[in-house]
Amino acid sequence: MIPNANAKDCADSLPFLVLVSGAPGSGKSSLAKALAQRLEVPWLSRDLFKSALHVTHHSNDPNEWHRFSEAAFDTWYSTMDLMLSRGVSLVGEAAFHADRSPQSIAKLRSN
């Protein structure tokens, strides 16, 4: 159970970013949604961006799923960066890539 808290309790820390990561099927989306709801902040899932790209490009081929991975990460990071720069706290969720994530996350922290 997540203790009773919300973004108003963290007023001195605004904006804040909570990142949730893990292996596929580990429950990261469920945890991220629960945290976002409890903290009363938006939740951004990288998979939602990837799905939207898949649909937008009318791709019905499951083998093309990886085709949109890089664009989804770029859009996800850019959206989080914009929200944080506008003072919006949020929860972000993704299965991070070890070769790219440290640099991208550090860039978010610099804002």
N, CA, C and O atoms as a DFTB+ gen file, in Angstrom:
444 C
 N C O
     1  1       0.832      -1.185       0.000
     2  2       0.000       0.000       0.000
     3  2       0.873       1.243       0.000
     4  3       1.841       1.329       0.755
     5  1       0.536       2.189      -0.832
     6  2       1.266       3.452      -0.908
     7  2       0.735       4.373       0.187
     8  3      -0.475       4.578       0.283
     9  1       1.630       4.938       1.023
    10  2       1.165       5.832       2.081
    11  2       0.380       7.008       1.515
    12  3       0.564       7.385       0.358
    13  1      -0.488       7.582       2.328
    14  2      -1.258       8.752       1.904
    15  2      -0.322       9.925       1.661
    16  3       0.340      10.411       2.579
    17  1      -0.278      10.365       0.428
    18  2       0.538      11.514       0.041
    19  2       0.006      12.012      -1.283
    20  3      -0.634      11.270      -2.028
    21  1       0.268      13.250      -1.567
    22  2      -0.036      13.795      -2.883
    23  2       0.944      14.915      -3.180
    24  3       1.771      15.253      -2.334
    25  1       0.862      15.493      -4.366
    26  2       1.817      16.508      -4.788
    27  2       1.784      17.715      -3.865
    28  3       2.800      18.389      -3.697
    29  1       0.642      17.996      -3.270
    30  2       0.539      19.145      -2.363
    31  2       1.435      18.962      -1.150
    32  3       1.905      19.942      -0.571
    33  1       1.678      17.697      -0.753
    34  2       2.561      17.423       0.375
    35  2       4.029      17.653       0.019
    36  3       4.880      17.721       0.906
    37  1       4.320      17.773      -1.255
    38  2       5.695      17.932      -1.743
    39  2       5.927      19.323      -2.320
    40  3       6.787      19.496      -3.184
    41  1       5.185      20.302      -1.861
    42  2       5.209      21.632      -2.471
    43  2       6.605      22.228      -2.566
    44  3       6.892      22.951      -3.520
    45  1       7.485      21.946      -1.603
    46  2       8.832      22.508      -1.646
    47  2       9.682      21.860      -2.726
    48  3      10.747      22.381      -3.057
    49  1       9.243      20.740      -3.282
    50  2      10.032      19.981      -4.245
    51  2       9.521      20.108      -5.671
    52  3      10.034      19.429      -6.561
    53  1       8.540      20.943      -5.915
    54  2       7.945      21.018      -7.248
    55  2       8.871      21.679      -8.239
    56  3       9.597      22.598      -7.858
    57  1       8.885      21.261      -9.490
    58  2       8.267      20.028      -9.974
    59  2       9.150      18.825      -9.662
    60  3      10.370      18.944      -9.550
    61  1       8.519      17.682      -9.526
    62  2       9.290      16.464      -9.298
    63  2       8.960      15.438     -10.367
    64  3       7.913      15.490     -11.013
    65  1       9.887      14.503     -10.534
    66  2       9.730      13.418     -11.498
    67  2      10.015      12.106     -10.784
    68  3      11.067      11.947     -10.164
    69  1       9.084      11.173     -10.870
    70  2       9.280       9.823     -10.363
    71  2       9.380       8.921     -11.583
    72  3       8.463       8.880     -12.403
    73  1      10.491       8.195     -11.710
    74  2      10.670       7.271     -12.827
    75  2      10.509       5.843     -12.327
    76  3      11.080       5.463     -11.305
    77  1       9.727       5.058     -13.060
    78  2       9.488       3.654     -12.730
    79  2       9.994       2.826     -13.900
    80  3       9.634       3.076     -15.050
    81  1      10.832       1.836     -13.602
    82  2      11.371       0.979     -14.651
    83  2      11.360      -0.468     -14.173
    84  3      11.229      -0.749     -12.981
    85  1      11.498      -1.363     -15.118
    86  2      11.546      -2.784     -14.791
    87  2      11.416      -3.615     -16.050
    88  3      11.204      -3.093     -17.145
    89  1      11.545      -4.893     -15.875
    90  2      11.433      -5.829     -16.995
    91  2       9.984      -5.877     -17.489
    92  3       9.065      -5.561     -16.733
    93  1       9.774      -6.269     -18.747
    94  2       8.407      -6.421     -19.254
    95  2       7.598      -7.360     -18.362
    96  3       8.066      -8.429     -17.970
    97  1       6.376      -6.936     -18.054
    98  2       5.483      -7.753     -17.242
    99  2       5.749      -7.706     -15.746
   100  3       5.157      -8.476     -14.990
   101  1       6.633      -6.811     -15.308
   102  2       6.996      -6.757     -13.888
   103  2       6.042      -5.924     -13.039
   104  3       6.160      -5.909     -11.814
   105  1       5.092      -5.228     -13.679
   106  2       4.131      -4.434     -12.925
   107  2       4.451      -2.953     -12.864
   108  3       3.861      -2.217     -12.073
   109  1       5.387      -2.512     -13.699
   110  2       5.774      -1.094     -13.648
   111  2       4.635      -0.155     -14.036
   112  3       4.506       0.920     -13.451
   113  1       3.810      -0.532     -15.003
   114  2       2.675       0.326     -15.383
   115  2       1.668       0.429     -14.237
   116  3       1.158       1.510     -13.945
   117  1       1.389      -0.697     -13.598
   118  2       0.448      -0.684     -12.470
   119  2       0.980       0.183     -11.333
   120  3       0.234       0.964     -10.741
   121  1       2.263       0.047     -11.029
   122  2       2.871       0.856      -9.969
   123  2       2.871       2.335     -10.348
   124  3       2.520       3.186      -9.530
   125  1       3.264       2.643     -11.581
   126  2       3.322       4.042     -12.020
   127  2       1.945       4.698     -11.976
   128  3       1.811       5.836     -11.526
   129  1       0.931       3.988     -12.437
   130  2      -0.437       4.530     -12.396
   131  2      -0.885       4.776     -10.955
   132  3      -1.481       5.810     -10.654
   133  1      -0.597       3.829     -10.074
   134  2      -0.990       3.973      -8.662
   135  2      -0.267       5.159      -8.017
   136  3      -0.874       5.930      -7.274
   137  1       1.021       5.300      -8.301
   138  2       1.780       6.442      -7.768
   139  2       1.223       7.759      -8.285
   140  3       1.015       8.700      -7.519
   141  1       0.985       7.818      -9.579
   142  2       0.467       9.055     -10.176
   143  2      -0.892       9.416      -9.583
   144  3      -1.160      10.582      -9.293
   145  1      -1.732       8.428      -9.408
   146  2      -3.051       8.681      -8.830
   147  2      -2.919       9.176      -7.397
   148  3      -3.579      10.137      -7.002
   149  1      -2.068       8.520      -6.622
   150  2      -1.890       8.892      -5.218
   151  2      -1.266      10.282      -5.088
   152  3      -1.648      11.063      -4.217
   153  1      -0.311      10.579      -5.955
   154  2       0.372      11.883      -5.907
   155  2      -0.407      12.987      -6.615
   156  3      -0.069      14.166      -6.512
   157  1      -1.460      12.586      -7.339
   158  2      -2.296      13.522      -8.086
   159  2      -1.497      14.272      -9.158
   160  3      -1.604      15.489      -9.307
   161  1      -0.695      13.503      -9.893
   162  2       0.092      14.045     -11.004
   163  2      -0.117      13.162     -12.229
   164  3      -0.574      12.027     -12.096
   165  1       0.210      13.666     -13.426
   166  2       0.064      12.847     -14.633
   167  2       1.053      11.676     -14.661
   168  3       2.107      11.702     -14.024
   169  1       0.671      10.663     -15.416
   170  2       1.507       9.484     -15.644
   171  2       1.781       9.396     -17.136
   172  3       0.858       9.448     -17.949
   173  1       3.054       9.261     -17.491
   174  2       3.430       9.114     -18.902
   175  2       4.142       7.785     -19.099
   176  3       5.211       7.553     -18.535
   177  1       3.550       6.926     -19.891
   178  2       4.139       5.636     -20.219
   179  2       4.746       5.707     -21.611
   180  3       4.100       6.146     -22.562
   181  1       5.981       5.275     -21.715
   182  2       6.637       5.247     -23.024
   183  2       5.876       4.317     -23.973
   184  3       5.824       4.573     -25.175
   185  1       5.293       3.255     -23.453
   186  2       4.548       2.321     -24.297
   187  2       3.325       2.965     -24.936
   188  3       2.944       2.601     -26.049
   189  1       2.704       3.921     -24.240
   190  2       1.563       4.620     -24.837
   191  2       1.994       5.431     -26.059
   192  3       1.273       5.494     -27.054
   193  1       3.167       6.046     -25.980
   194  2       3.697       6.792     -27.120
   195  2       4.020       5.838     -28.267
   196  3       3.749       6.137     -29.430
   197  1       4.598       4.694     -27.929
   198  2       4.945       3.703     -28.951
   199  2       3.691       3.165     -29.637
   200  3       3.665       3.020     -30.859
   201  1       2.663       2.873     -28.862
   202  2       1.394       2.398     -29.430
   203  2       0.773       3.446     -30.349
   204  3       0.271       3.127     -31.426
   205  1       0.817       4.699     -29.907
   206  2       0.249       5.779     -30.716
   207  2       0.983       5.916     -32.049
   208  3       0.351       6.136     -33.082
   209  1       2.297       5.788     -32.037
   210  2       3.063       5.840     -33.295
   211  2       2.688       4.663     -34.190
   212  3       2.535       4.823     -35.401
   213  1       2.543       3.504     -33.606
   214  2       2.179       2.291     -34.343
   215  2       0.831       2.490     -35.048
   216  3       0.685       2.160     -36.225
   217  1      -0.141       3.027     -34.325
   218  2      -1.481       3.258     -34.875
   219  2      -1.458       4.371     -35.917
   220  3      -2.054       4.242     -36.986
   221  1      -0.769       5.461     -35.602
   222  2      -0.715       6.612     -36.507
   223  2      -0.151       6.235     -37.873
   224  3      -0.582       6.757     -38.901
   225  1       0.821       5.320     -37.869
   226  2       1.447       4.899     -39.127
   227  2       0.748       3.688     -39.746
   228  3       1.281       3.052     -40.655
   229  1      -0.445       3.376     -39.248
   230  2      -1.280       2.292     -39.790
   231  2      -0.523       0.975     -39.901
   232  3      -0.662       0.240     -40.879
   233  1       0.268       0.695     -38.894
   234  2       1.042      -0.538     -38.890
   235  2       0.291      -1.602     -38.083
   236  3       0.089      -1.461     -36.877
   237  1      -0.113      -2.658     -38.772
   238  2      -0.784      -3.777     -38.108
   239  2       0.142      -4.966     -37.906
   240  3      -0.271      -6.008     -37.398
   241  1       1.391      -4.800     -38.306
   242  2       2.350      -5.888     -38.238
   243  2       3.082      -5.865     -36.893
   244  3       3.846      -4.937     -36.629
   245  1       2.860      -6.871     -36.040
   246  2       3.541      -6.902     -34.736
   247  2       5.063      -6.901     -34.858
   248  3       5.762      -6.469     -33.941
   249  1       5.581      -7.388     -36.001
   250  2       7.030      -7.397     -36.205
   251  2       7.610      -5.998     -36.354
   252  3       8.818      -5.810     -36.212
   253  1       6.756      -5.008     -36.639
   254  2       7.224      -3.631     -36.778
   255  2       7.236      -2.876     -35.452
   256  3       7.601      -1.701     -35.411
   257  1       6.844      -3.535     -34.379
   258  2       6.753      -2.878     -33.078
   259  2       8.049      -2.161     -32.714
   260  3       8.013      -1.049     -32.188
   261  1       9.196      -2.788     -32.990
   262  2      10.494      -2.192     -32.640
   263  2      10.840      -1.002     -33.521
   264  3      11.687      -0.186     -33.157
   265  1      10.198      -0.896     -34.663
   266  2      10.447       0.211     -35.594
   267  2      10.210       1.570     -34.932
   268  3      10.869       2.550     -35.279
   269  1       9.284       1.635     -33.991
   270  2       8.896       2.904     -33.391
   271  2       9.548       3.164     -32.033
   272  3       9.261       4.177     -31.395
   273  1      10.402       2.278     -31.594
   274  2      10.981       2.382     -30.259
   275  2      11.768       3.680     -30.050
   276  3      11.540       4.383     -29.066
   277  1      12.666       3.997     -30.941
   278  2      13.505       5.198     -30.790
   279  2      12.665       6.472     -30.824
   280  3      12.868       7.369     -30.006
   281  1      11.731       6.556     -31.756
   282  2      10.862       7.739     -31.854
   283  2       9.997       7.867     -30.605
   284  3       9.746       8.978     -30.136
   285  1       9.542       6.746     -30.066
   286  2       8.722       6.779     -28.851
   287  2       9.528       7.298     -27.673
   288  3       9.040       8.124     -26.902
   289  1      10.770       6.816     -27.524
   290  2      11.615       7.321     -26.443
   291  2      11.879       8.815     -26.608
   292  3      11.780       9.568     -25.639
   293  1      12.212       9.255     -27.819
   294  2      12.471      10.682     -28.061
   295  2      11.258      11.534     -27.698
   296  3      11.396      12.569     -27.047
   297  1      10.078      11.101     -28.115
   298  2       8.852      11.847     -27.840
   299  2       8.528      11.833     -26.350
   300  3       8.106      12.846     -25.792
   301  1       8.723      10.697     -25.715
   302  2       8.465      10.549     -24.281
   303  2       9.368      11.467     -23.468
   304  3       8.892      12.202     -22.603
   305  1      10.688      11.426     -23.746
   306  2      11.628      12.306     -23.030
   307  2      11.309      13.779     -23.297
   308  3      11.330      14.591     -22.371
   309  1      11.018      14.128     -24.536
   310  2      10.706      15.523     -24.874
   311  2       9.455      16.010     -24.143
   312  3       9.409      17.143     -23.663
   313  1       8.453      15.155     -24.064
   314  2       7.212      15.517     -23.377
   315  2       7.452      15.706     -21.883
   316  3       6.958      16.664     -21.290
   317  1       8.209      14.797     -21.273
   318  2       8.518      14.954     -19.849
   319  2       9.331      16.219     -19.616
   320  3       9.085      16.950     -18.656
   321  1      10.292      16.478     -20.484
   322  2      11.121      17.672     -20.352
   323  2      10.266      18.936     -20.428
   324  3      10.441      19.855     -19.627
   325  1       9.343      18.984     -21.387
   326  2       8.459      20.137     -21.532
   327  2       7.597      20.319     -20.277
   328  3       7.466      21.430     -19.763
   329  1       7.020      19.233     -19.797
   330  2       6.164      19.323     -18.613
   331  2       6.950      19.813     -17.398
   332  3       6.485      20.691     -16.671
   333  1       8.125      19.256     -17.180
   334  2       8.946      19.685     -16.048
   335  2       9.345      21.151     -16.180
   336  3       9.358      21.883     -15.191
   337  1       9.670      21.578     -17.390
   338  2      10.065      22.974     -17.600
   339  2       8.907      23.935     -17.359
   340  3       9.124      25.119     -17.102
   341  1       7.680      23.430     -17.442
   342  2       6.485      24.247     -17.193
   343  2       5.991      24.106     -15.752
   344  3       4.929      24.617     -15.398
   345  1       6.779      23.402     -14.921
   346  2       6.433      23.269     -13.517
   347  2       5.465      22.159     -13.193
   348  3       4.848      22.171     -12.128
   349  1       5.313      21.190     -14.094
   350  2       4.383      20.082     -13.887
   351  2       5.146      18.862     -13.372
   352  3       6.051      18.363     -14.041
   353  1       4.784      18.393     -12.199
   354  2       5.353      17.160     -11.662
   355  2       4.688      15.980     -12.350
   356  3       3.552      16.091     -12.810
   357  1       5.386      14.844     -12.425
   358  2       4.813      13.694     -13.108
   359  2       5.499      12.399     -12.739
   360  3       6.562      12.392     -12.118
   361  1       4.868      11.296     -13.134
   362  2       5.434       9.959     -13.013
   363  2       5.677       9.458     -14.428
   364  3       4.769       9.483     -15.260
   365  1       6.889       9.007     -14.707
   366  2       7.234       8.439     -16.009
   367  2       7.535       6.961     -15.862
   368  3       8.115       6.534     -14.864
   369  1       7.138       6.179     -16.859
   370  2       7.316       4.727     -16.784
   371  2       7.803       4.180     -18.112
   372  3       7.256       4.492     -19.170
   373  1       8.854       3.350     -18.038
   374  2       9.402       2.708     -19.236
   375  2      10.368       1.605     -18.826
   376  3      10.855       1.573     -17.696
   377  1      10.633       0.709     -19.759
   378  2      11.735      -0.234     -19.611
   379  2      12.944       0.464     -20.230
   380  3      13.111       0.465     -21.450
   381  1      13.773       1.049     -19.393
   382  2      14.867       1.885     -19.886
   383  2      15.939       1.064     -20.579
   384  3      16.167      -0.098     -20.243
   385  1      16.590       1.681     -21.547
   386  2      17.700       1.066     -22.267
   387  2      18.997       1.499     -21.608
   388  3      19.270       2.695     -21.497
   389  1      19.788       0.549     -21.177
   390  2      21.016       0.838     -20.435
   391  2      21.991       1.704     -21.223
   392  3      22.712       2.504     -20.627
   393  1      22.031       1.566     -22.544
   394  2      22.998       2.324     -23.339
   395  2      22.589       3.775     -23.561
   396  3      23.433       4.598     -23.917
   397  1      21.338       4.105     -23.365
   398  2      20.869       5.462     -23.643
   399  2      20.324       6.189     -22.417
   400  3      20.447       7.409     -22.311
   401  1      19.743       5.470     -21.524
   402  2      18.991       6.065     -20.425
   403  2      19.779       7.012     -19.525
   404  3      19.271       8.089     -19.215
   405  1      20.996       6.669     -19.086
   406  2      21.689       7.582     -18.160
   407  2      21.853       9.004     -18.715
   408  3      21.668       9.979     -17.987
   409  1      22.193       9.119     -19.979
   410  2      22.365      10.443     -20.584
   411  2      21.037      11.180     -20.691
   412  3      20.965      12.373     -20.396
   413  1      20.005      10.492     -21.104
   414  2      18.695      11.120     -21.275
   415  2      18.102      11.540     -19.935
   416  3      17.505      12.611     -19.828
   417  1      18.262      10.707     -18.918
   418  2      17.751      11.042     -17.595
   419  2      18.541      12.204     -17.005
   420  3      17.959      13.100     -16.392
   421  1      19.856      12.200     -17.182
   422  2      20.679      13.316     -16.681
   423  2      20.254      14.631     -17.321
   424  3      20.245      15.671     -16.662
   425  1      19.904      14.588     -18.588
   426  2      19.454      15.790     -19.288
   427  2      18.157      16.325     -18.656
   428  3      17.988      17.536     -18.514
   429  1      17.250      15.423     -18.280
   430  2      16.018      15.830     -17.613
   431  2      16.326      16.488     -16.277
   432  3      15.703      17.488     -15.920
   433  1      17.269      15.941     -15.543
   434  2      17.607      16.457     -14.221
   435  2      18.230      17.841     -14.308
   436  3      18.202      18.583     -13.326
   437  1      18.789      18.209     -15.448
   438  2      19.480      19.496     -15.556
   439  2      18.517      20.663     -15.702
   440  3      18.944      21.817     -15.661
   441  1      17.241      20.393     -15.870
   442  2      16.262      21.471     -16.057
   443  2      15.715      21.991     -14.759
   444  3      14.883      22.898     -14.759
